[in-house]
């Protein structure tokens, strides 16, 4: 199931928080990532994620994530 985690896992998040307001299931919050040293979105309960891709559609970095996951 694709969600904003793919952005964070590829270190592409710019902490804009657009994904939070786009999430219809209210499954995303912002947490401080101690490794990155900045706030990033976090899917609080993956079972509530509807897989609607609204968070990815709202994310300005989503195209970069798509390229990162399809690169060989």
N, C-alpha and C positions, 0 to 999 in steps of 0.2 A: 504494500500500500504506500503510495507516494504521498509524502507530506513534507513539511518544512525541515524535518530532520535531515533530509538529503542536502540542504543548503548548509546546515551547521556541520555535518560530517565531512563536507568538502571544504571547510573553512572559508566559506563565501559570504557568510552573514555580515551585514554592515550595521546590524542592530537598529534598523529603521522601525521595527515593530508593526509594519503593515500587515503581516500575517495574523497578528492577534485579532485585529478588528475584522479581518476577512473570514476567520474561522466560525462557521455557523454552529459548531458543537461546543464552542468555548473550551477547547481542549489544549490551547496553547497559552503558556505564560512565559515571562521573561525571568531567567535566572542568571546569576553571575557565573560564568565559566572560569574557574580558577586557573585552568591551563592557558586559556586565551587571554585572561585578564580583562574581560569585558562582558556585558550582558548579551545573551543569545536566547532565541526562542527555544522552548522545551515543550514537547508534547506530554502533558501531565498524565494522561491515561490513553494509551494507544488504542484500547478497545472502544473508546468513544469516537475516535477519528472515523469520519464517514467516507474518507477516501475521495472527497469531492474535488480536490486539487485547488480549492479557493485560496488557500494560503500560498500555493506556488504561483497562481495567477496574479496575486497581489505583490509578490516578491520581485523587486527590481533585479535581483541576482539570479533568478530562476533560469534564465537562458544560459548563463555561465555554468550552472550546475548540470544542466542538460548536456552541454558540451563536455563537461568533465566526466560524466558517467558513460558517454558514448564513445569517448576517445579510446583508441587502441594502443 
